């Protein structure tokens, strides 16, 4: 299974193609659209989200609400296109001067991309923009629906924003608060402090980053592999997470704290329960050992840097005059941490779905379900 996306931030549309999806999988357009709406929400979002009302258009590979086994093609139209049609036109009529960018932003792809591709900065930032993640959320939502049908749950929460850390819990009431929270946190006091920190950042022309966590529950042991470096599940998850714009680090379970403890306080004791199979006494590993899922919940954390577009911009160099000037300002968010969480949940869902189909190759979803259930029976009863 694989996918490709195309499209620019201010282009006509975003396009995606999924190949290798089993046939007969139920796909709800409404669920995809709801995921896209969640990505657009959050107290720190900018003016672009007031323009776009993202909706997926399912072009091929789905009939009667079920995947057919053929490639699935998707589109998300950019409503802002009407304001950029002349600037972003593909032909000679394109206006290449009025929105030309000559002052690259520190922390963005602007300068590195312009040097690499020997092109104008506008051609770089249009694709490097986090607008691209809208299509990855749509694609992730489709495979997430298949995972849900197998009983797999993907959920996440925000751990910190701008230095404000939330108290966390595993109680169901906590997760209900996370769902209701505009910050995706279950700590009401922290939520209020995050709002206050956001107001200060907005007033100062600053931006805020944060810490996020994604959890995958009801995953059996044995997804991924130890046999080659590029088949390790944690390696694949890390690559997917770090591919999301502004994500600068990823860890699993205890993460970097594991380097501060003695081994007996890091590794998870193994037990066996009749009818349940092997279990761990704790989950410091974050559900992955030796590049494979170990049957516990997969838990990963990520850090998001503050968005590089600042309304009080930093120094940069004018690309033509080479003078030190202030960086350009594209319309942007003050804080997009809750939106990034939605993106992370869906890129993680893709990697898990890919690992499932690697272990249980299937042309139809009923084949996949049969193999999945047989394997779970083996894990719980055959030892």
C-alpha positions in Angstrom: 0.0 0.0 0.0 1.3 3.4 -0.9 0.1 7.0 -1.5 1.2 10.2 -3.3 0.0 13.7 -2.8 0.3 16.8 -5.0 -0.8 20.5 -4.8 0.3 23.9 -3.5 -0.9 26.0 -0.6 -2.6 28.5 -2.9 -3.0 26.3 -5.9 -6.3 25.1 -7.3 -6.5 21.9 -5.2 -4.8 19.2 -3.3 -4.7 15.7 -4.9 -4.0 12.3 -3.4 -3.9 8.7 -4.7 -3.9 5.6 -2.5 -2.9 2.3 -4.1 -3.2 -1.1 -2.5 -6.3 -0.6 -0.3 -8.2 -3.9 0.1 -11.6 -4.1 -1.6 -14.8 -4.2 0.5 -13.7 -1.7 3.2 -16.4 0.7 4.4 -15.4 4.3 3.8 -17.4 7.2 5.1 -16.9 10.6 3.4 -18.5 12.2 6.5 -15.7 10.8 8.7 -13.0 12.2 6.4 -14.7 15.6 6.3 -14.9 15.6 10.1 -11.2 14.9 10.4 -10.5 17.8 8.0 -12.6 20.1 10.1 -10.8 19.0 13.3 -7.5 19.9 11.6 -8.8 23.4 10.9 -9.9 24.1 14.5 -7.9 25.5 17.4 -7.6 28.7 19.3 -4.3 29.8 17.6 -5.3 29.3 14.0 -4.9 32.2 11.5 -7.0 33.8 8.8 -6.6 31.0 6.2 -8.8 28.7 8.3 -11.6 31.3 8.0 -11.4 31.0 4.2 -11.1 27.3 3.7 -13.9 24.8 4.5 -12.2 21.6 3.6 -14.2 18.8 2.1 -12.9 15.7 0.4 -14.1 14.8 -3.1 -13.8 11.0 -3.7 -13.0 10.6 -7.4 -12.3 6.9 -7.9 -11.8 3.6 -6.2 -14.9 3.7 -4.0 -18.4 2.5 -5.1 -21.5 2.2 -2.9 -19.5 3.2 0.2 -17.0 0.4 -0.3 -13.5 0.4 -1.7 -13.2 -1.5 -4.9 -9.5 -2.5 -4.8 -8.6 0.1 -7.5 -6.6 3.2 -6.7 -8.5 5.7 -4.6 -8.2 9.2 -5.9 -9.1 12.2 -3.7 -9.3 16.0 -4.1 -9.6 18.9 -1.7 -10.3 22.2 -3.4 -8.6 25.4 -2.2 -11.2 28.2 -1.9 -8.4 30.7 -1.7 -7.5 29.8 -5.3 -9.8 32.5 -6.6 -7.5 35.1 -5.1 -4.4 33.5 -6.5 -5.4 32.1 -9.9 -3.4 34.6 -11.9 -0.3 34.3 -9.6 -0.4 30.5 -9.5 -1.4 29.9 -13.2 0.5 27.1 -14.9 0.9 29.0 -18.3 2.7 32.1 -19.5 -0.1 34.2 -18.1 1.2 33.6 -14.6 2.0 36.8 -12.6 5.5 36.0 -11.4 6.2 39.3 -9.8 3.5 40.6 -7.6 3.9 38.0 -4.8 7.6 37.2 -5.4 9.4 36.4 -2.2 12.9 37.8 -1.8 13.2 37.7 2.0 13.3 34.1 3.2 12.0 33.2 6.6 14.3 31.7 9.3 13.1 28.3 10.3 11.2 27.7 7.0 12.1 25.8 3.8 12.3 29.1 1.9 16.1 29.6 1.5 17.2 25.9 1.5 14.6 25.0 -1.1 15.4 28.1 -3.3 19.1 27.2 -3.3 18.5 23.5 -3.9 16.1 23.9 -6.8 17.5 27.2 -8.1 14.0 28.7 -8.2 12.0 31.5 -6.7 11.0 31.2 -3.0 7.3 31.2 -3.8 7.7 27.9 -5.7 9.2 26.4 -2.5 6.9 27.7 0.2 3.8 26.8 -1.7 4.6 23.1 -1.5 6.5 23.2 1.8 3.4 24.7 3.5 1.5 22.7 6.1 -1.5 23.1 3.9 -0.2 19.9 2.3 -1.2 18.0 5.5 -4.9 18.4 4.7 -4.6 15.7 2.1 -2.5 13.5 4.4 -5.3 13.8 7.0 -7.9 12.7 4.4 -5.8 9.7 3.4 -5.1 8.8 7.0 -8.8 9.0 7.8 -9.6 6.4 5.1 -7.2 3.8 6.5 -8.1 4.8 10.1 -11.6 3.7 9.3 -10.3 0.3 8.3 -8.2 0.1 11.5 -11.3 1.0 13.6 -13.2 -1.9 11.9 -10.4 -4.2 13.2 -10.8 -2.8 16.7 -7.7 -0.6 16.6 -8.1 2.8 18.3 -5.9 5.8 17.6 -6.1 8.8 20.0 -4.0 11.7 21.1 -3.7 14.6 23.4 -1.6 17.8 23.8 0.9 17.6 26.7 2.2 21.2 26.7 1.9 24.5 24.8 4.4 27.3 25.1 5.9 25.9 28.3 2.5 25.3 30.0 2.3 21.6 30.9 -1.0 19.7 31.4 -1.7 17.2 34.1 -2.6 13.9 32.5 -4.6 10.8 33.4 -5.7 7.5 31.8 -9.2 7.8 33.2 -12.0 7.7 30.7 -13.3 11.0 32.1 -10.0 12.6 31.2 -10.2 11.5 27.6 -13.8 12.9 27.4 -12.4 16.2 28.5 -9.7 16.0 25.8 -12.4 15.5 23.1 -14.3 18.6 24.4 -11.2 20.8 24.7 -10.3 23.2 22.0 -6.6 22.6 23.0 -7.1 18.8 23.1 -6.0 18.7 26.8 -7.8 17.1 29.7 -6.5 19.6 32.3 -8.9 22.6 32.6 -6.4 24.7 34.6 -3.7 24.2 31.9 -6.2 24.9 29.2 -6.8 28.4 30.7 -3.1 29.1 31.1 -2.5 28.0 27.5 -5.1 30.6 26.4 -3.4 33.3 28.4 0.0 32.3 26.9 -1.5 32.5 23.4 -2.9 36.0 24.0 0.6 37.2 25.0 2.2 35.6 22.0 -0.4 37.1 19.6 0.1 40.6 21.1 3.9 40.3 20.7 3.8 38.9 17.2 5.2 35.6 18.4 4.3 32.0 17.8 4.0 28.9 20.1 5.0 25.3 19.9 4.3 22.4 22.2 4.4 18.7 23.1 2.0 16.1 21.8 1.3 12.4 22.3 -0.4 9.8 20.1 -1.5 6.4 21.4 -2.5 3.3 19.4 -4.5 0.7 21.3 -5.5 -2.9 20.6 -2.5 -3.7 18.4 -1.2 -7.3 18.5 2.4 -8.2 19.0 4.4 -8.7 15.8 3.8 -5.7 13.6 7.1 -4.5 12.1 10.3 -6.5 12.0 13.7 -6.7 13.5 15.4 -8.2 10.5 16.4 -5.0 8.6 16.7 -1.3 9.7 14.0 -0.1 7.3 11.4 -2.6 8.4 11.4 -1.5 12.1 8.0 -0.2 13.2 9.4 2.6 15.4 11.7 3.7 12.7 8.8 4.0 10.2 6.6 5.8 12.8 9.4 8.2 13.6 9.9 9.0 9.9 6.2 9.7 9.4 6.0 11.9 12.5 9.1 13.9 11.6 7.8 14.4 8.1 5.0 16.6 9.5 5.9 20.3 9.2 7.4 21.9 12.4 7.9 18.5 14.2 11.5 18.4 15.5 11.6 15.3 17.7 9.9 12.0 18.5 10.2 9.5 21.3 8.5 6.3 22.5 7.2 5.4 25.9 9.6 6.9 28.5 11.5 8.5 25.7 14.6 10.5 26.8 13.8 9.8 30.4 15.0 6.3 29.8 18.5 7.6 29.6 18.2 8.9 33.2 17.1 5.7 34.9 18.7 2.3 35.8 17.7 -0.6 33.6 15.4 -2.2 36.1 13.3 1.0 36.0 13.2 1.1 32.2 12.4 -2.4 31.0 8.9 -3.9 31.3 8.5 -7.3 33.2 6.8 -10.0 31.1 3.9 -12.1 32.5 1.5 -14.6 31.0 -2.3 -14.7 31.6 -4.3 -17.7 30.6 -6.7 -16.6 27.8 -4.9 -13.3 27.3 -1.4 -14.3 26.3 1.8 -12.5 27.2 1.5 -9.1 28.8 3.9 -6.5 30.2 3.8 -5.3 33.8 4.4 -1.7 32.6 4.7 0.0 29.3 7.9 2.1 29.5 8.9 0.8 26.0 5.8 2.5 24.5 4.6 -0.8 22.9 7.6 -1.4 20.7 10.6 -3.7 21.3 13.2 -4.7 18.7 11.3 -2.7 16.0 8.1 -4.7 16.6 4.9 -4.1 18.4 4.8 -6.1 21.7 1.1 -6.2 22.3 0.9 -3.1 24.6 -0.4 0.2 23.5 2.0 2.1 21.2 2.7 5.5 22.8 4.8 8.1 21.1 5.5 11.7 21.9 6.5 14.6 19.5 7.7 18.1 19.9 6.5 20.9 17.6 8.5 24.0 17.2 6.8 27.5 17.1 5.7 28.2 13.5 8.4 30.2 11.7 6.2 32.9 10.3 6.4 35.7 12.8 4.5 39.0 12.7 7.5 40.5 14.4 9.9 38.9 11.9 13.6 38.0 12.5 16.5 39.2 10.4 17.2 37.6 7.0 19.1 38.5 3.8 17.5 40.0 0.8 18.1 37.6 -2.0 19.0 40.2 -4.6 20.7 43.0 -2.7 22.2 40.7 0.0 21.3 43.4 2.6 20.1 42.4 6.1 16.3 43.0 6.2 13.3 41.6 8.0 11.8 38.3 6.9 8.7 38.1 4.8 5.3 37.5 6.5 2.9 35.0 5.0 -0.6 34.7 6.6 -0.1 32.2 9.4 -1.1 30.8 12.7 0.1 31.9 16.2 -0.2 28.3 17.4 -1.2 25.1 15.6 -0.4 22.5 18.2 -3.9 21.0 18.4 -4.1 20.9 14.6 -0.7 19.2 14.4 -2.1 16.5 16.8 -4.8 15.8 14.3 -2.2 15.5 11.6 0.0 13.2 13.7 -2.9 10.9 14.5 -3.6 10.4 10.8 0.0 9.9 9.6 0.5 7.4 12.4 -2.7 5.6 11.3 -1.2 5.3 7.9 2.0 3.6 9.1 0.0 1.2 11.4 -2.3 0.3 8.5 0.7 -0.3 6.2 2.2 -2.6 8.9 -1.0 -4.5 9.2 -1.2 -5.1 5.5 2.5 -6.1 5.4 1.9 -8.8 8.0 -1.5 -9.8 6.6 -1.5 -9.3 2.8 -5.0 -9.1 1.6 -6.9 -8.2 -1.6 -10.2 -7.9 0.2 -11.1 -6.6 3.7 -12.8 -9.8 4.7 -9.6 -11.7 4.0 -7.8 -9.2 6.2 -10.3 -9.5 9.0 -10.1 -13.4 8.9 -6.3 -13.3 9.1 -6.4 -10.7 11.8 -8.7 -12.7 14.0 -6.9 -15.9 13.5 -3.6 -14.3 14.5 -5.2 -12.8 17.6 -6.5 -16.3 18.5 -3.0 -17.7 18.1 -1.6 -15.1 20.4 -4.1 -15.7 23.2 -4.7 -19.4 23.1 -1.8 -21.3 21.5 0.9 -21.0 24.2 
